[in-house]
């Protein structure tokens, strides 16, 4: 029997990147893109590499293009780390399962390294498949923390809980990572919001702006840990935007939501360097009349548009700067 599991791209609607700093966020699951794991029993344990992870190229230009498109890190290491962390969890909790091997392969349509959580989607889908294969239950509220620890402890990636929470829970989720609660329970407070409350959302992204989010956020972490007042205060303000956004959504206040989305990016810009190309994404969207903020850590943006006329205008103008626009499919 072949076990198939999926995890979808995500977009931070409000509050990011405060999730890694005891803040609050609202995030959506973007089903337009996803990672799929196929796992089935075999005599030996085998991880099948995908084309983009192969080490054979036509020539030096093919290698260069592959790195430009996909970066230096493939999916194999993510699956290895997930398998190791899964076993460590089972051993720590004295969970026994049948001794059997498997072959695992992945596919992903999530654009790499443009802030749509492609790496954590592969790990999340792998955990889901392993849980089904070995018939192991991990509490839903703890699974995102385990996935995060796979990245931080096994792979040395600087990240927060937001991506993993929305990829486990899906839909639209409000998250509160208040420090005392998080440290006591090893998870935050997670509240599903009715997706019917969401306004007209768009996502725009450029694959040529790929980067590793952990590197982007690294400087902020050291400054936060050092207690730099401007960083601590700004990240707190960014987190509070999510709480205000939750109230605005429940009240149907789209005008306030637009203001909060713009404020989220403007606050982020105060403490983090923004490349000219990323800034152009934001500026192009706002010149079209839409609100705009990063969906993750750069390379993609999310915001609200008013009507089809504005959406079409967005599509045309974004195409001029090499960006693609989609309407996120959310369930």
Buried (B, 14 or more C-beta within 10 A) or exposed (E): EEBEBBBBBBBBBBBBBBBBBBBBBBBBBBBBBBBBBBBBEEEEEEBEBBEEBEEEEEEEEEEEEBEEBBBEBBBBBBBBBBBEBBBBBBEEEEBEEEEEEBBBBBBBEBBBBBBBBBBBBBBBBBBBBBBBBBEBEBEEBBBBBBBBBBBBEBBEBBBBBBBBBBBBBBBBBBBBBBEEBBEEEEBBBBEEBEEEBBBBBBBBBBBEBBBBBBEBBEBBBEBBEEEBEEBBEBBBBBBBBBBBBBEBBEEEBBEBBBBBBBBBBEBBBEBBEBEEBBEBBBEBBBEBBBBBBBBBBBBBBBBBBBEEEBBEBBBEBBEEEEBBBBEBEBE
